[in-house]
Amino acid sequence: MNEIMNVIKSRRSIRSFSDEQIRQEEIDLILEAGMYAPSAAGRQAWHFSVVQNKHILDEISSEAKKIYCSMNNEFLKKLGSNEQFHTFFHAPTVIIVSGDVNSIAPNSDCAVAAQNIMLVAEALQIGSCWVSAAAVITQTGEGKKIIKDLELPEGYAPFNSIALGYKKTERLNAPPRREGVVTYIR
């Protein structure tokens, strides 16, 4: 099997990170992978905020938890009300992927960039977990203030975020894939 398929099959969401900060050269490679993602009309209408400030990450987590508590989803309500839960799982680095809200497909562009980020992180033995917290907090005034501190370009908004750090736990094997998800039209 080729190398990229091995990385794809071995990447799992990691929710337990060491306190050690990721080395700059690894972050640079991870960001480069995000920048080489395909984008609608080749516009590359994304922005990457590398957040390593624990206070800001805690603020985002706290605001997201408040929103989770008000949602009509029992799973998210339970997470929001859990005092021990941190939306970024105390990862030392979080990359917030923002997109130009007026571009053709900002949600898709940011999602593809996030996937590239997570795949290269896995290739570097760095754990990752896709988290919606940064996008969720844009719903409140307090959340908008926190997002403003991220100094996003004008007209950009967070679409997703990726918690990153050195893995504290061993990788689990992937569960079996669902069958019947492919249809050929010939």
Backbone bond lengths (Angstrom), bond angles and torsions (degrees), N, CA, C in turn:
res aa  C-N    CA-C-N  psi(-1)  N-CA   C-N-CA  omega(-1)  CA-C   N-CA-C  phi
1 M - - - 1.458 - - 1.533 107.55 -
2 N 1.327 116.38 144.84 1.468 116.84 -177.51 1.525 111.75 -77.38
3 E 1.319 114.82 165.13 1.466 121.94 -171.97 1.528 113.47 -60.20
4 I 1.336 117.58 -42.50 1.476 118.96 -177.37 1.533 111.16 -66.50
5 M 1.332 117.33 -35.45 1.469 119.07 176.81 1.525 111.17 -66.03
6 N 1.316 116.85 -35.99 1.470 119.93 175.99 1.525 110.72 -61.99
7 V 1.326 116.87 -43.19 1.469 120.61 179.03 1.526 109.96 -65.03
8 I 1.330 117.15 -45.59 1.471 120.79 179.80 1.524 110.68 -58.93
9 K 1.315 116.57 -45.05 1.464 120.06 -177.06 1.526 113.26 -73.68
10 S 1.317 117.11 -23.39 1.465 118.62 -177.87 1.527 113.37 -93.39
11 R 1.345 118.76 -17.90 1.458 120.67 -179.22 1.525 110.84 -66.90
12 R 1.308 115.91 127.36 1.465 123.09 176.51 1.522 107.29 -131.33
13 S 1.308 117.10 156.29 1.462 120.46 175.00 1.523 108.70 -70.57
14 I 1.316 116.00 123.18 1.465 122.07 -178.93 1.524 107.97 -104.74
15 R 1.324 115.73 133.74 1.463 120.52 -177.27 1.535 111.88 -127.02
16 S 1.325 115.67 18.17 1.458 120.34 178.31 1.525 107.40 -141.50
17 F 1.340 114.66 112.81 1.457 121.35 -172.94 1.525 111.25 -120.34
18 S 1.321 115.72 150.94 1.466 119.44 172.32 1.534 107.41 -75.75
19 D 1.315 116.76 165.38 1.466 121.43 179.85 1.528 112.23 -78.32
20 E 1.321 116.71 -14.74 1.469 121.16 -176.52 1.528 110.58 -63.05
21 Q 1.327 115.47 132.26 1.465 120.60 179.41 1.531 109.89 -74.68
22 I 1.308 116.55 145.04 1.461 122.43 177.95 1.530 109.11 -67.23
23 R 1.329 115.92 140.28 1.462 120.80 179.53 1.531 110.37 -67.99
24 Q 1.321 116.13 144.68 1.461 121.99 -176.23 1.528 112.70 -57.11
25 E 1.319 117.25 -41.68 1.468 118.94 -178.91 1.525 111.73 -64.03
26 E 1.330 117.47 -30.25 1.470 120.93 176.18 1.531 110.32 -72.91
27 I 1.313 117.07 -41.83 1.473 120.03 176.50 1.519 110.01 -60.92
28 D 1.327 117.07 -41.15 1.468 120.65 179.53 1.523 111.35 -59.98
29 L 1.342 117.19 -43.38 1.470 120.71 177.75 1.525 111.72 -64.92
30 I 1.317 115.81 -41.38 1.468 121.18 179.80 1.526 109.96 -62.56
31 L 1.317 117.26 -44.88 1.466 121.17 178.67 1.528 111.69 -65.74
32 E 1.320 116.35 -39.08 1.464 119.52 177.89 1.527 110.36 -59.87
33 A 1.318 116.60 -39.44 1.473 120.27 177.48 1.529 110.76 -61.10
34 G 1.326 116.60 -42.46 1.465 119.91 177.17 1.513 111.90 -61.59
35 M 1.324 116.39 -39.92 1.469 121.25 -178.54 1.526 112.88 -70.87
36 Y 1.325 117.06 -18.56 1.463 120.49 179.19 1.530 112.28 -96.41
37 A 1.301 117.56 9.76 1.465 120.55 176.06 1.527 110.00 -70.19
38 P 1.319 117.40 151.74 1.459 119.14 173.57 1.523 109.88 -67.42
39 S 1.321 116.11 154.49 1.466 120.47 178.24 1.525 109.18 -146.26
40 A 1.317 116.02 154.40 1.463 121.34 -178.64 1.520 110.09 -58.35
41 A 1.315 116.32 126.88 1.467 124.25 -179.71 1.529 112.56 56.55
42 G 1.337 116.92 19.45 1.459 120.95 178.60 1.516 114.21 64.88
43 R 1.353 117.70 21.87 1.466 121.22 -174.89 1.526 114.04 -74.37
44 Q 1.318 117.56 -21.77 1.471 121.25 -178.42 1.531 110.47 50.66
45 A 1.319 115.85 45.98 1.472 122.10 -173.22 1.526 111.67 -86.39
46 W 1.318 115.18 56.15 1.462 120.53 178.26 1.525 110.05 -127.80
47 H 1.320 113.92 167.15 1.459 121.08 176.86 1.523 106.68 -144.87
48 F 1.319 117.29 139.21 1.457 122.28 -177.23 1.525 109.59 -113.98
49 S 1.313 116.37 119.71 1.468 121.66 175.73 1.524 107.49 -105.09
50 V 1.320 116.01 116.12 1.464 121.28 178.85 1.525 106.64 -93.43
51 V 1.315 116.02 109.29 1.460 120.89 -175.81 1.526 108.74 -106.64
52 Q 1.329 114.88 117.49 1.461 121.14 176.45 1.529 110.79 -121.60
53 N 1.321 115.98 8.27 1.452 122.95 179.24 1.530 108.60 -86.72
54 K 1.326 116.41 110.29 1.461 121.58 -175.74 1.529 111.89 -58.50
55 H 1.315 117.32 -37.95 1.460 120.74 -179.38 1.537 111.20 -61.50
56 I 1.323 117.13 -44.97 1.469 120.43 179.53 1.525 110.29 -66.52
57 L 1.338 116.81 -41.60 1.470 119.46 178.66 1.525 110.81 -62.64
58 D 1.326 116.48 -39.38 1.471 120.22 177.24 1.530 111.32 -65.41
59 E 1.332 117.25 -39.12 1.471 120.63 178.03 1.529 110.98 -62.60
60 I 1.323 116.33 -45.40 1.470 120.11 179.24 1.521 109.66 -61.94
61 S 1.321 116.52 -45.02 1.460 120.63 179.86 1.523 111.35 -60.49
62 S 1.310 116.73 -46.32 1.471 121.27 -179.02 1.525 111.59 -60.98
63 E 1.329 116.28 -45.11 1.469 119.94 -179.49 1.526 110.69 -67.34
64 A 1.321 117.42 -40.35 1.466 120.57 178.67 1.530 110.43 -62.84
65 K 1.320 116.97 -40.02 1.464 120.07 179.82 1.531 111.43 -63.13
66 K 1.337 116.74 -37.78 1.472 119.76 176.43 1.527 110.33 -60.28
67 I 1.321 115.56 -42.98 1.468 120.10 -179.73 1.518 110.25 -67.55
68 Y 1.327 117.45 -42.07 1.462 120.48 178.44 1.530 110.81 -56.24
69 C 1.330 116.08 -40.24 1.471 119.90 -178.99 1.527 112.23 -62.60
70 S 1.321 117.50 -26.79 1.467 120.67 -177.76 1.531 113.06 -93.67
71 M 1.326 117.13 -2.22 1.461 120.37 -176.77 1.529 110.94 -81.65
72 N 1.299 114.19 158.86 1.460 120.67 179.08 1.531 109.69 -92.54
73 N 1.326 115.93 54.12 1.452 122.78 -178.96 1.525 106.71 -144.09
74 E 1.308 116.51 114.86 1.466 120.98 -174.28 1.525 112.40 -61.81
75 F 1.324 117.00 -38.51 1.461 119.99 179.72 1.530 110.28 -61.45
76 L 1.345 117.01 -48.13 1.466 120.38 -179.27 1.522 111.54 -68.60
77 K 1.326 118.06 -37.20 1.472 120.56 175.93 1.523 110.82 -58.68
78 K 1.329 115.83 -42.02 1.459 120.48 -179.57 1.533 110.26 -65.02
79 L 1.323 117.19 -42.90 1.465 119.97 177.02 1.521 111.13 -62.89
80 G 1.325 116.54 -44.56 1.454 121.36 -178.30 1.514 113.26 -61.94
81 S 1.301 116.76 -32.82 1.468 119.97 -177.94 1.534 112.85 -89.91
82 N 1.309 118.18 -4.23 1.462 122.51 179.61 1.535 109.38 -84.15
83 E 1.327 116.17 110.28 1.470 120.92 -177.81 1.525 112.57 -61.34
84 Q 1.322 118.19 -27.99 1.464 121.71 -178.21 1.533 113.01 -81.23
85 F 1.333 116.93 -16.94 1.461 120.92 -175.36 1.526 111.49 -76.35
86 H 1.312 116.46 133.59 1.459 123.27 174.03 1.517 105.97 -122.17
87 T 1.323 117.84 126.60 1.461 120.30 -173.51 1.522 112.94 -59.77
88 F 1.330 118.06 -26.74 1.461 120.98 179.45 1.530 112.07 -102.44
89 F 1.315 116.88 9.68 1.464 122.35 176.14 1.537 111.91 55.73
90 H 1.329 115.75 30.97 1.471 122.94 178.87 1.531 112.51 58.79
91 A 1.326 116.04 31.16 1.472 120.21 175.95 1.525 108.70 -65.25
92 P 1.328 118.28 143.65 1.457 120.02 -179.56 1.535 113.61 -73.93
93 T 1.325 117.16 -21.61 1.461 121.80 179.88 1.519 109.31 -134.25
94 V 1.319 116.10 138.07 1.465 121.89 172.57 1.520 107.08 -130.82
95 I 1.327 115.56 130.61 1.457 120.16 173.56 1.517 107.47 -103.52
96 I 1.323 115.26 119.52 1.463 120.91 176.70 1.520 106.86 -96.94
97 V 1.328 115.25 122.86 1.458 121.52 -178.56 1.525 107.70 -100.43
98 S 1.321 115.28 114.19 1.460 121.96 -179.17 1.519 108.87 -110.68
99 G 1.329 114.52 155.22 1.454 118.98 179.59 1.512 111.28 -133.64
100 D 1.312 114.90 157.10 1.458 122.44 174.85 1.524 107.25 -69.07
101 V 1.329 117.04 114.34 1.463 121.03 -174.95 1.525 112.44 -64.65
102 N 1.326 118.23 -16.69 1.458 121.64 179.35 1.529 112.85 -98.99
103 S 1.325 117.57 5.34 1.463 119.30 178.42 1.534 108.97 -78.88
104 I 1.295 116.54 175.90 1.467 121.95 -173.41 1.530 112.59 -64.58
105 A 1.322 117.27 -48.42 1.468 121.16 -175.21 1.525 110.57 -145.42
106 P 1.332 117.66 66.61 1.465 119.07 -174.07 1.526 114.04 -61.71
107 N 1.324 117.65 -37.11 1.455 119.69 -179.63 1.527 110.59 -63.44
108 S 1.326 116.28 -45.59 1.470 120.24 178.99 1.520 111.16 -66.89
109 D 1.328 117.07 -44.17 1.468 120.40 179.40 1.526 110.78 -56.79
110 C 1.314 116.65 -46.27 1.471 120.98 -178.18 1.528 111.26 -69.36
111 A 1.331 117.00 -34.66 1.469 120.33 178.87 1.527 111.03 -65.93
112 V 1.321 116.84 -43.09 1.466 120.26 179.58 1.530 110.01 -65.90
113 A 1.319 117.18 -40.78 1.469 120.37 177.33 1.524 110.38 -62.15
114 A 1.340 116.70 -41.63 1.467 120.88 179.34 1.526 110.90 -62.82
115 Q 1.322 117.14 -40.21 1.468 119.93 178.86 1.528 110.28 -63.40
116 N 1.328 117.75 -44.06 1.466 119.91 177.14 1.529 110.59 -58.89
117 I 1.329 116.21 -42.76 1.464 121.52 178.89 1.529 110.40 -58.12
118 M 1.316 116.92 -47.30 1.464 120.40 -177.34 1.523 112.18 -68.64
119 L 1.331 117.79 -34.39 1.459 119.93 179.38 1.531 111.69 -69.14
120 V 1.325 117.01 -42.83 1.468 118.67 178.20 1.526 110.19 -68.72
121 A 1.329 117.20 -36.90 1.471 119.23 175.68 1.533 109.60 -57.54
122 E 1.315 116.75 -45.61 1.470 120.10 179.05 1.522 111.26 -61.36
123 A 1.325 117.15 -42.61 1.463 120.87 178.85 1.537 110.80 -60.61
124 L 1.326 117.04 -28.22 1.466 122.42 178.27 1.533 112.81 -90.94
125 Q 1.335 116.68 5.09 1.467 122.91 -177.52 1.522 112.25 66.07
126 I 1.327 116.13 30.77 1.464 122.67 176.34 1.517 107.45 -105.67
127 G 1.314 115.76 131.03 1.456 120.28 -179.71 1.515 111.49 -75.89
128 S 1.332 115.04 151.34 1.459 120.11 178.97 1.516 109.95 -144.87
129 C 1.331 114.82 155.29 1.460 121.01 174.53 1.526 108.49 -150.04
130 W 1.311 116.44 125.70 1.465 122.93 177.12 1.525 107.15 -71.29
131 V 1.329 116.71 130.55 1.465 121.86 -177.63 1.523 108.77 -134.95
132 S 1.323 117.13 137.95 1.471 120.94 -178.14 1.523 113.73 -92.92
133 A 1.309 118.89 -0.14 1.466 122.37 -170.41 1.526 114.09 -54.60
134 A 1.326 118.89 -44.21 1.469 120.37 -176.69 1.522 111.29 -64.98
135 A 1.316 117.63 -36.86 1.465 120.19 178.11 1.524 111.20 -72.26
136 V 1.315 116.99 -36.27 1.468 121.90 -177.23 1.523 111.77 -64.54
137 I 1.329 117.53 -38.36 1.471 118.74 -172.83 1.521 113.55 -72.72
138 T 1.325 117.86 -9.24 1.469 119.55 178.13 1.526 111.28 -68.25
139 Q 1.326 117.80 -5.60 1.467 122.73 -178.85 1.528 113.17 -79.94
140 T 1.323 118.27 -13.99 1.466 120.33 -175.66 1.531 110.96 -121.55
141 G 1.315 115.57 158.45 1.463 120.77 177.26 1.513 112.00 -60.95
142 E 1.330 116.65 -44.50 1.468 120.71 178.90 1.524 110.36 -63.30
143 G 1.329 116.30 -41.06 1.459 120.68 178.36 1.518 111.82 -62.88
144 K 1.318 116.46 -39.99 1.466 120.59 178.98 1.527 110.81 -63.80
145 K 1.355 117.14 -35.26 1.467 120.48 176.50 1.526 110.76 -64.84
146 I 1.332 115.84 -41.70 1.470 120.30 179.78 1.526 109.38 -64.19
147 I 1.319 116.53 -44.62 1.462 121.06 -179.89 1.528 110.65 -62.60
148 K 1.329 116.98 -36.37 1.467 120.49 178.70 1.533 110.68 -59.05
149 D 1.342 116.68 -35.07 1.464 120.99 178.74 1.529 112.61 -64.98
150 L 1.328 117.12 -15.02 1.465 120.48 179.86 1.528 112.02 -81.85
151 E 1.330 116.00 -5.26 1.464 122.18 176.15 1.533 112.84 53.99
152 L 1.327 115.92 48.75 1.463 120.73 177.76 1.525 109.38 -70.58
153 P 1.328 117.21 152.70 1.460 119.00 174.41 1.528 110.15 -60.99
154 E 1.316 116.71 153.21 1.469 122.28 178.70 1.526 109.81 -55.73
155 G 1.332 116.26 132.95 1.461 121.43 177.88 1.519 114.69 84.21
156 Y 1.318 117.07 6.46 1.468 121.30 179.26 1.525 109.99 -104.21
157 A 1.334 115.68 149.42 1.458 121.75 176.82 1.526 108.61 -140.40
158 P 1.341 117.54 151.07 1.463 120.62 177.90 1.534 110.65 -68.54
159 F 1.316 115.50 135.20 1.464 120.47 175.22 1.513 111.75 -111.89
160 N 1.327 118.04 -29.96 1.460 120.72 175.65 1.516 109.68 -161.50
161 S 1.301 115.02 171.16 1.460 120.44 178.37 1.515 108.58 -145.44
162 I 1.320 114.89 152.21 1.453 120.80 -178.26 1.518 108.80 -126.76
163 A 1.329 115.52 119.93 1.465 121.29 173.68 1.526 107.29 -78.48
164 L 1.325 116.41 132.96 1.463 121.71 -177.54 1.523 111.49 -133.26
165 G 1.309 115.89 142.74 1.453 120.91 174.83 1.506 110.92 179.22
166 Y 1.319 115.15 168.09 1.457 119.16 175.67 1.519 108.16 -69.41
167 K 1.302 115.65 137.54 1.463 122.11 -173.73 1.521 111.84 -70.05
168 K 1.338 114.70 133.79 1.462 120.63 174.89 1.531 110.13 -91.27
169 T 1.311 115.99 -22.33 1.460 121.14 -176.62 1.525 110.07 -118.55
170 E 1.314 115.14 159.81 1.459 120.33 176.41 1.521 109.75 -74.34
171 R 1.307 114.59 150.11 1.458 120.71 179.07 1.524 110.22 -67.80
172 L 1.299 115.37 138.47 1.456 121.20 175.09 1.521 108.97 -90.09
173 N 1.324 115.82 154.81 1.452 119.42 174.90 1.522 109.62 -73.28
174 A 1.307 115.62 149.87 1.464 120.78 179.26 1.520 109.75 -68.50
175 P 1.335 116.59 140.49 1.465 118.33 174.47 1.529 109.03 -67.23
176 P 1.322 117.70 159.66 1.470 119.36 177.95 1.529 110.23 -57.28
177 R 1.299 115.91 145.58 1.470 121.35 178.91 1.518 109.83 -79.86
178 R 1.327 115.36 144.27 1.468 121.37 176.86 1.523 109.30 -62.11
179 E 1.302 115.50 143.05 1.467 120.06 176.65 1.523 109.41 -96.02
180 G 1.298 116.35 164.69 1.471 121.63 175.81 1.504 114.18 74.87
181 V 1.335 117.82 27.35 1.458 120.24 -178.11 1.542 112.55 -104.66
182 V 1.327 116.17 6.97 1.464 120.60 -179.29 1.515 109.45 -122.79
183 T 1.331 116.03 132.66 1.455 122.39 172.59 1.512 107.84 -125.69
184 Y 1.327 116.40 130.04 1.460 121.27 175.30 1.525 108.72 -97.88
185 I 1.293 117.12 131.58 1.465 123.25 174.21 1.534 104.73 -114.48
186 R 1.321 115.71 106.63 1.478 119.30 -176.10 1.504 110.46 -117.75
